[in-house]
């Protein structure tokens, strides 16, 4: 049923530019920066937003992100205002087949109130956000090749290849007078320490009896297909009896996190007990952070903490750690199938994740600990 609806959508999308009217005027000094994605993806767009800020110091930059990403946008992006849009396909919400289109026009009406003349849509395949941008601004919309941009008479910026950081920057380059080739060294991810969060993180760790030498495992992810078996995480924790191993997680992952630590003296559950700034400082203070391809691993990279990240259905070439290779290891079994890159609607137990052994993860961790 869903596949059939997508086919209808793809056929109808070329006519979308004729549905609804665009605003007749907009402030040329106001730019919408749209990123319909999760925490890690918003962080990976930081170099693109940084470049836009540097190129347009006098203009008003308005981030348009999901409510689930508003806080990381506040911490990582140099923008003047943040507006949230409940982008379809994210946040786990259930919708009827026509609900996203009703929402589209309602959100466009709301975004018109900021009177932007220009928009840049940083997700290379976000067709819904591209349509929203088209209806919300009076002038140019910059977007990627797979975003449906051509349906609105726009010249798309890039294809779907390359790292997510490079793709976002390539899209943003449409509004940069002098775009450059970026690297992990010239455009790193950065998160500035927050004094209050530093103190709160120290107090929390002291309360749990955790000293300065600890590592962090973040086993959870919003997509079940990226998960690694719990008994293997327990084997990892057991392999480092002289280290405190903090196991972090989202508020809804508390039971899973406690089960992973149960009976292991060095396992310290820490799920849903920190704000995002506090979690960042916990990650910053760790000797090593380990987990599947998920937002907190990218947060760790941005703090400079070494990481070991497990990749299965997602590509390390596209979503790998944006940091020095000597400090960050992307582990993959090297498997490939027709569904590589497809994380939606798939259950736990993906073969490419199961093929990564606990022994291999432990060896990589030992090689990166002081």
Secondary structure, 3 states (H helix, E strand, C coil): CHHHHHHHHHHHHCCHHHCCCCCCCCEEEEEEEEECCCHHHHHHCHHHHHHHHHHCCCCEEEEEECHHHHHHHHHHCCCCEEEECCCCCCCCCCCCCCHHHHHHHHHHHHHHHHCEEEEEECCCCCHHHHHHHHHHCCCCEECCHHHCHHHHCCCCCCCCCCCHHHHHHHHHHHHCCCCCCCCCCCCCCCCCCCHHHHHHHHHHHHHCCCCCCEEEEECCCCCHHHCCCHHHHHHHHHCCCCCEEEEEECHHHHHHHHHHHCCCCCEEEEECCCCHHHHHHHHHHCCCEEEECCHHHHHHHHHCCCEEEEECCCCHHHHCCCCCCCCEEEEECCCCCCCCCCCCCCCCCCHHHHCCCHHHHHHHHHCCCC
